[in-house]
């Protein structure tokens, strides 16, 4: 396919046909890296997304999650001593 380098404000732009974008799993709005390779050609590659850290609600703290938990209550003879809910877990489902 052939495309044209066009003016876009104070910059220039190249339109990439949708069929080409689909082949490389890109869409409008995706960020890409541009570089010139050793042959003098422009290479375009997708920017790998960083992992998103989901922040808990401000009311969720370590203490609020484990409120009412008694580690001494566990029976060491069984890996899963019971299915009882404790602390905030119990309050959320009660």
Secondary structure as UniProt FT lines:
FT   STRAND          5..8
FT   TURN            9..10
FT   STRAND          11..14
FT   HELIX           18..23
FT   TURN            24..25
FT   TURN            28..29
FT   STRAND          32..36
FT   TURN            38..39
FT   STRAND          42..46
FT   TURN            58..59
FT   HELIX           62..65
FT   TURN            66..68
FT   HELIX           71..73
FT   TURN            76..77
FT   HELIX           87..93
//
